[in-house]
Amino acid sequence: MKILQLIQKPQRRGAEIFASQLSHHLQQVGHDLLLVSIFEGEGQFDFAGKQIHLQRPISKRLTDYKGWATFSKIITEFQPDIIQANAADTLKFAVFSKFFFRWKQPIIYRNANQMGDFIKNTWHKRFNQFLLNRVEAITSVSQASQDNLLKNFRFPSLKCKVIPIGIVPDEIDEKLKETKIYQFKQPFLLQIGGLVPEKDPLGMLQIFHTLEDKSINLVFIGSGPLDSNLKQEIQRLSLQDRVQLIPNQTNIFPILSQAIALVMPSKIEGLPAVILEAMYCKIPVVSFGIGGVPEILINGETGWCIPPNDSQSFAQAIREVITMQEEAKQQILDQAYQLVSTHYLLPQISLQFEQFYKSILK
C-alpha cells in the first residue's frame, strides 16, 4: 500500500511521535510511506523515509486555500491508497483539501483524544460533524475515546476501530543508555507534557505543595502557554528550590528512569504514550482516571489510578508510592511491565493499522 500520514507539525508531541514511529514500522514491512506536516515547526523525527514539511502558517488554518492546493498536488503525485489524518488540525486540513480539489482517496481519522470534550458550542459541534461526515473511517486510541466520539457525533460504528498506541522497546533501551544530562540530588516526581490547561500543571503544583515530605522535589518536562503562570505560582508558594522546569527533550528516558514516580493530573487524555513508557521502565505511575487511562492503569495492579478531580486521593497515592514496601511496589511494577510487553508493542499495533487499512480499501 501507499500510505500518507498527515501530522500537524514537526514537534515532540504524542500524536506526531506516534505517526512517525508507525510510518517507520509500516515501511519496514514493505509499504510505501510519505509523512507530511502542515504547520511551521522545528522538531525532528527518527523516521528516515520520505517527508514533506509544508511550513504553512497556523494563523490561516481555516482559510489556507494555497496549502490545501499544495496538498492536493502532493496526493496527485504520490497517489496514496490511504490518507491518515493524525489528530488536531490535520482533520480540517485534509477534509478542506479534498472538498475543494475533489481528490478521491479515503481519509482515515486517528482520534487520539476525547474529541467531544473540546466542543465549545453548537456551531463548533456542527462544524466537527461536517468534518467527520467526510472521512471514511476512524481509529480511536482507546475505548473511552471511541465511546466519547460516538456519544457526541453521528458516525457508523462499523467504520470505527480501537487501535491503541504502542511502544518500541529496543528504541527505549537504546535511549536509556544515553548520558544523563540532568542529575538530581533529591528524589523527584516527574510530570511530562505540554504546559497547557488540559495537562493541569498548576493543579499538580498544588497537590505537590500539600505533601508533608519536603525531601521530595517536582520536575516538569515541557513547554506551553502556562509557563509564566507556573513560574509565578512556584514563586508564590516559595517552591523555587524544590520545583524544576525542563524544556522539551528529544530523549526523556534518562530523566524518567531517575524519577520515583510519573504523575499525570490531566483533565483530558486519550491514551498517553508516556504512561506506557513509564510502565515499561518500571517507574510507578499516578494518574487521574480520565480517557483511556483506566484501560491500562488498574489501581493496585499496574499503577495508581485516581478518580478525576480527587486531589486528596492523588496526594495520598503519591505518599503510598513513597512509603510502601519495596516488594509490594515491585509486584505492581512487574505487572505493569508485563501488560505493556504483551499488548502494547508497536510491531503488533502497526499490524492492526495495516489490517484496518486493508479492510477499508476492500
C-alpha positions as MATLAB code, in Angstrom:
seq = 'MKILQLIQKPQRRGAEIFASQLSHHLQQVGHDLLLVSIFEGEGQFDFAGKQIHLQRPISKRLTDYKGWATFSKIITEFQPDIIQANAADTLKFAVFSKFFFRWKQPIIYRNANQMGDFIKNTWHKRFNQFLLNRVEAITSVSQASQDNLLKNFRFPSLKCKVIPIGIVPDEIDEKLKETKIYQFKQPFLLQIGGLVPEKDPLGMLQIFHTLEDKSINLVFIGSGPLDSNLKQEIQRLSLQDRVQLIPNQTNIFPILSQAIALVMPSKIEGLPAVILEAMYCKIPVVSFGIGGVPEILINGETGWCIPPNDSQSFAQAIREVITMQEEAKQQILDQAYQLVSTHYLLPQISLQFEQFYKSILK';
ca = [
       0.000    0.000    0.000;
       0.937    3.627   -0.456;
       0.129    5.438    2.791;
       0.255    9.152    3.513;
       0.496   10.126    7.176;
      -0.574   13.715    7.839;
       0.605   15.398   11.058;
       0.170   18.877   12.494;
       3.824   19.993   12.594;
       7.322   18.736   13.407;
       7.182   18.633   17.213;
       7.871   16.275   20.119;
       4.225   15.598   20.875;
       2.480   12.254   21.271;
       0.424   12.276   18.058;
       3.372   13.289   15.879;
       5.860   10.938   17.508;
       3.488    8.007   17.148;
       2.731    8.806   13.490;
       6.467    8.872   12.803;
       7.049    5.552   14.588;
       4.045    3.949   12.868;
       5.313    5.136    9.485;
       8.705    3.575   10.188;
       7.224    0.173   11.054;
       4.794    0.128    8.133;
       7.671    0.980    5.827;
       9.740   -1.858    7.306;
       7.078   -4.403    6.319;
       7.053   -3.203    2.713;
       4.575   -0.322    2.431;
       5.373    2.981    0.721;
       5.100    5.807    3.269;
       5.031    9.582    2.998;
       4.975   11.756    6.131;
       3.534   15.246    5.577;
       3.468   18.007    8.209;
       1.265   21.065    7.819;
       2.436   23.907   10.042;
       5.720   25.578   10.872;
       7.838   23.666   13.365;
      11.421   22.875   14.256;
      11.123   19.348   15.699;
      12.921   16.335   14.285;
      11.685   12.772   13.807;
      13.537    9.470   13.687;
      11.599    8.462   10.543;
      14.122    8.070    7.728;
      11.547    7.807    4.931;
      10.050   10.440    2.657;
       8.941   13.621    4.406;
       7.382   16.873    3.203;
       7.098   19.846    5.548;
       4.646   22.392    4.166;
       5.521   25.034    6.797;
       2.083   26.654    6.477;
       1.136   29.498    8.852;
      -1.132   28.181   11.616;
      -2.992   31.505   11.659;
      -4.572   30.595    8.292;
      -5.671   27.075    9.199;
      -9.318   27.813    8.303;
      -8.560   29.798    5.136;
      -5.412   28.185    3.735;
      -6.547   27.620    0.136;
      -2.931   27.649   -1.073;
      -1.973   24.980    1.472;
      -4.939   22.793    0.514;
      -3.978   23.146   -3.159;
      -0.375   22.157   -2.409;
      -1.580   19.099   -0.505;
      -3.825   18.136   -3.421;
      -0.803   18.307   -5.726;
       1.165   16.044   -3.357;
      -1.668   13.497   -3.485;
      -1.745   13.657   -7.287;
       1.994   12.998   -7.441;
       2.251   10.357   -4.693;
      -1.096    8.627   -5.416;
      -1.622    7.158   -1.918;
      -4.179    4.453   -1.251;
      -4.889    5.847    2.226;
      -4.538    9.243    3.895;
      -4.403    9.127    7.694;
      -5.063   12.420    9.465;
      -3.427   12.270   12.884;
      -5.373   14.341   15.405;
      -5.899   18.085   15.823;
      -5.943   20.329   12.734;
      -4.987   17.544   10.318;
      -8.655   16.574   10.006;
      -9.688   20.078    8.899;
      -6.747   20.361    6.509;
      -7.354   17.021    4.793;
     -11.141   17.473    4.539;
     -10.928   21.013    3.107;
      -8.305   19.963    0.565;
     -10.491   17.065   -0.572;
     -13.643   19.234   -0.546;
     -12.176   21.938   -2.803;
      -9.944   19.837   -5.056;
     -12.043   16.664   -5.325;
      -9.375   14.026   -4.938;
     -10.808   10.562   -4.258;
      -8.526    8.821   -1.770;
     -10.162    7.824    1.544;
      -9.318    9.736    4.712;
      -8.891    7.818    7.953;
      -9.003    9.983   11.048;
      -6.918    8.948   14.053;
      -8.842   10.091   17.123;
      -6.152   10.462   19.790;
      -8.140   12.230   22.483;
     -11.620   12.858   23.920;
     -12.947   14.760   20.908;
     -16.299   15.622   22.482;
     -14.613   17.266   25.470;
     -13.215   20.020   23.251;
     -16.608   21.090   21.864;
     -17.293   24.705   22.840;
     -20.790   25.351   21.446;
     -23.432   24.129   18.997;
     -21.714   25.688   15.991;
     -18.432   24.033   16.913;
     -20.176   20.673   17.192;
     -21.840   21.061   13.793;
     -18.543   22.034   12.224;
     -16.840   18.909   13.566;
     -19.773   16.785   12.399;
     -19.279   18.281    8.916;
     -15.641   17.158    9.009;
     -16.409   13.642   10.264;
     -19.052   13.200    7.562;
     -16.228   13.379    5.042;
     -13.904   10.709    6.410;
     -14.070    7.049    5.519;
     -13.190    5.550    8.898;
     -11.940    6.404   12.390;
      -9.401    4.729   14.647;
      -9.527    5.719   18.313;
      -6.638    5.418   20.712;
      -8.810    3.920   23.465;
     -12.287    2.520   24.021;
     -13.101    5.615   26.078;
     -12.078    7.883   23.195;
     -14.258    5.949   20.758;
     -17.237    5.941   23.136;
     -16.846    9.686   23.642;
     -16.787   10.306   19.897;
     -19.835    8.153   19.155;
     -21.727    9.764   22.032;
     -21.158   13.269   20.662;
     -21.212   12.692   16.894;
     -23.019   10.613   14.306;
     -20.715    8.086   12.658;
     -21.151    4.420   11.644;
     -19.747    2.292   14.453;
     -18.803   -0.405   11.919;
     -16.273    2.037   10.452;
     -14.691    2.663   13.847;
     -11.939    0.654   15.472;
      -9.979    0.999   18.694;
      -6.247    0.754   17.980;
      -4.063    1.890   20.884;
      -0.588    3.334   20.768;
       2.474    1.141   21.003;
       5.999    1.480   22.283;
       9.311    0.398   20.761;
      11.320   -1.461   23.455;
      14.607   -1.561   21.522;
      14.438    2.185   20.960;
      13.705    2.847   24.630;
      16.552    0.559   25.723;
      18.987    2.468   23.495;
      17.804    5.849   24.761;
      18.169    4.699   28.360;
      21.884    4.197   27.690;
      22.462    7.820   26.688;
      24.336   10.132   29.040;
      22.255   11.658   31.812;
      22.482   15.392   31.108;
      20.365   16.219   34.140;
      21.476   14.941   37.522;
      19.165   15.225   40.528;
      20.339   15.377   44.140;
      16.878   14.813   45.633;
      14.234   12.153   44.782;
      11.621   13.680   42.495;
       8.168   13.294   40.982;
       8.002   13.850   37.223;
       5.298   15.313   35.002;
       5.859   15.142   31.237;
       3.679   17.054   28.781;
       2.730   20.466   27.467;
       2.195   23.258   29.967;
      -1.414   23.642   28.876;
      -4.711   23.743   30.800;
      -5.766   20.178   29.927;
      -2.489   18.816   31.400;
      -3.091   20.922   34.546;
       0.491   21.572   35.726;
      -0.870   24.207   38.138;
      -3.090   21.580   39.732;
      -0.086   19.274   40.085;
       1.850   22.054   41.799;
      -0.958   22.482   44.339;
      -1.040   18.735   45.042;
       2.736   18.712   45.463;
       2.504   21.636   47.895;
       0.269   19.564   50.214;
       2.818   16.742   50.605;
       4.374   16.552   54.051;
       7.665   15.037   52.852;
       9.777   18.073   51.963;
      12.683   15.929   50.760;
      10.747   15.188   47.552;
      11.078   17.508   44.542;
       8.912   18.011   41.462;
      10.178   18.194   37.877;
       8.186   19.310   34.816;
       9.323   18.455   31.273;
       7.507   20.512   28.662;
       6.601   23.969   27.458;
       3.453   25.873   26.659;
       1.247   28.878   27.381;
       1.100   28.224   31.149;
       4.870   28.536   31.522;
       4.824   32.040   33.057;
       1.795   31.250   35.260;
       3.562   28.173   36.581;
       6.742   30.123   37.380;
       4.728   32.786   39.195;
       2.906   30.166   41.268;
       6.184   28.447   42.137;
       7.450   31.798   43.422;
       4.240   32.492   45.351;
       4.418   29.126   47.122;
       8.168   29.550   47.771;
       8.959   26.299   45.962;
      11.853   27.583   43.827;
      14.301   25.181   45.494;
      12.066   22.130   45.046;
      10.468   22.539   41.604;
      12.391   22.424   38.334;
      11.157   23.217   34.813;
      12.958   21.473   31.948;
      12.187   22.238   28.270;
      11.003   19.557   25.845;
      13.554   16.771   25.406;
      14.260   14.602   22.374;
      15.090   11.853   24.868;
      13.082   11.799   28.105;
      14.264    8.402   29.317;
      17.457    9.322   31.205;
      15.249   11.639   33.304;
      12.227    9.320   33.520;
      14.403    6.444   34.736;
      15.520    8.530   37.737;
      12.008    9.543   38.890;
      10.343    7.999   41.934;
       7.015    8.277   40.068;
       5.444    9.670   36.907;
       2.482   11.896   37.813;
      -0.314   12.766   35.395;
      -3.014   15.128   36.714;
      -4.510   15.736   33.251;
      -8.139   16.760   32.792;
      -8.366   15.352   29.241;
      -6.391   12.468   27.692;
      -6.778    9.768   25.090;
      -4.139    7.173   25.964;
      -0.809    8.809   26.858;
       2.247    7.046   25.474;
       4.328    8.316   28.373;
       2.338    6.128   30.787;
       3.171    3.020   28.740;
       6.813    4.117   28.564;
       6.975    4.574   32.337;
       5.364    1.170   32.866;
       7.939   -0.394   30.560;
      10.734    1.337   32.529;
       9.145    0.064   35.789;
       8.510    3.575   37.102;
       5.365    3.920   39.273;
       2.548    5.904   37.636;
      -0.015    8.029   39.487;
      -2.733    9.446   37.226;
      -6.284   10.631   37.247;
      -8.509    8.035   35.604;
      -9.521   10.078   32.572;
      -9.936    8.942   28.965;
      -8.272    5.614   28.254;
      -6.009    5.711   31.305;
      -8.125    3.223   33.358;
      -7.823    0.743   30.479;
      -4.117    0.311   31.229;
      -3.614    1.725   34.725;
      -5.505   -0.594   37.050;
      -5.429    0.686   40.597;
      -3.375   -1.573   42.845;
      -2.426   -3.865   39.951;
      -0.498   -1.861   37.356;
      -0.386    1.561   38.985;
      -2.311    4.188   40.912;
      -5.457    5.300   39.050;
      -7.316    8.067   40.909;
     -10.912    9.297   40.397;
     -10.811   12.525   38.340;
     -10.523   15.778   40.309;
      -9.865   13.966   43.608;
      -6.697   15.847   44.549;
      -6.597   14.461   48.093;
      -6.576   10.863   46.845;
      -3.950   11.802   44.262;
      -1.699   13.142   47.026;
      -2.376   10.057   49.148;
      -1.366    7.802   46.224;
       1.939    9.661   45.961;
       2.501    9.118   49.679;
       1.796    5.414   49.201;
       4.297    5.137   46.354;
       6.946    6.815   48.511;
       6.363    4.755   51.659;
       5.135    1.310   50.582;
       7.301   -1.761   50.978;
       9.608   -2.428   48.065;
       8.352   -5.979   47.465;
       4.717   -4.885   47.134;
       5.662   -1.999   44.862;
       7.803   -4.252   42.683;
       4.886   -6.611   42.128;
       2.797   -3.739   40.737;
       5.675   -2.596   38.515;
       6.241   -6.128   37.202;
       2.547   -6.498   36.344;
       2.586   -3.133   34.559;
       5.657   -4.173   32.570;
       4.012   -7.473   31.615;
       0.854   -5.712   30.391;
       2.801   -3.336   28.154;
       5.118   -6.039   26.831;
       2.171   -8.282   25.939;
      -0.325   -5.862   24.396;
       1.280   -2.513   23.580;
       4.323   -3.111   21.390;
       4.417   -1.085   18.177;
       5.007   -4.037   15.793;
       1.701   -5.532   17.000;
      -0.078   -2.167   16.801;
       1.214   -1.404   13.291;
      -0.168   -4.772   12.132;
      -3.601   -3.730   13.426;
      -3.382   -0.498   11.405;
      -2.314   -2.433    8.315;
      -5.275   -4.816    8.629;
      -7.673   -1.908    9.204;
      -6.420   -0.092    6.105;
      -6.953   -3.214    4.013;
     -10.485   -3.670    5.353;
     -11.346   -0.079    4.407;
      -9.917   -0.451    0.900;
     -11.992   -3.587    0.379;
];
